[in-house]
């Protein structure tokens, strides 16, 4: 009797882990679709490496962003898949 209960608990934990992992992957895919649909020149973005910048040039696979302030600007060419979030559209 005690052994059956342990197996049931183990199966429930495995199912919970699977569904939570699957949910995170679905949320990431949904976010990537949103970014590809709404990304345009002038958007302020946050990359996966936590760089905040503004899109100044956009192509299908990558984009050129500018980051910095005053007269100390840096230009980065990044892949659009590495964008984590759009801060301002």
N, C-alpha and C positions, 0 to 999 in steps of 0.2 A: 504494500500500500504506500509506504513512504517513498519507494523508488519511483512509482508512477507520478507522484506529486512533483518530484525533482525534475523528471523529464518534461512534464507539462510546463513548469516554470521556465525551464531552459528553452523550450520551443517558443513560449510567449516572448521571452527576452530577445530571441533571434528574430522573430517577426517584427518586434518593435524597432530594433536596430535597422532592419531592412527598410521599413517604411519611412523612418526618419531620414535615412541616407537618400532614399529615392526622392523624398520631398525636397531636400536641399538641392539635388541635381536639377529637378524640375524648376525650382525658383531661379537657379543660375541661368538656365536656358531661357526662361521667360525674360529675365533682365537683359540678356544679350540681344534678344529680338527687339526689345524696347529701345536699346541703345542704337542698334543698326537702323531702326525706323526713324528715330528722332534726332540723330546726330547731324549737325550742319555746321557750316562755317560760322564762327562767333560763339559757339557753345562753350561754356566753361565746364571742364571735366576733371575727374579724379581718376588717376590710373591705379592699377593694382599695386604699383610700387609707391603709392601715396604721393605722386607728383600732381600738383594742381596747375592747370594750364588752360589756355584758350586755343581752340582749333582755328588755324589760319588757312589751312589747305587740306582738302579731303579727297581721297580716292577710294576705290572699292576695298582694298586690303589694308591700307595704312593711312595715317594722317600726320600732318605737321602741326605741332603745338608750340606755343610760346609760353614761357614761364619766367617769373621774376618780377622785379619792380624797379622804379626809377630808371636809370640808364643801364642796368645790369640784367639784360634779358638773355635767356638761353632758348635755343630752338631744339626740339626733339622730334625725331621721326619715329613714330610708334605704330604698332599694329592696332587696328580697331578692336581686335579681340582682347587686348590688354586694358581696355577702358572698364573701370569698375562702376562708375556712376556719372551721370550728367548732373552737374550742380545747377546750372542755369541754361535754359534753352533760348 
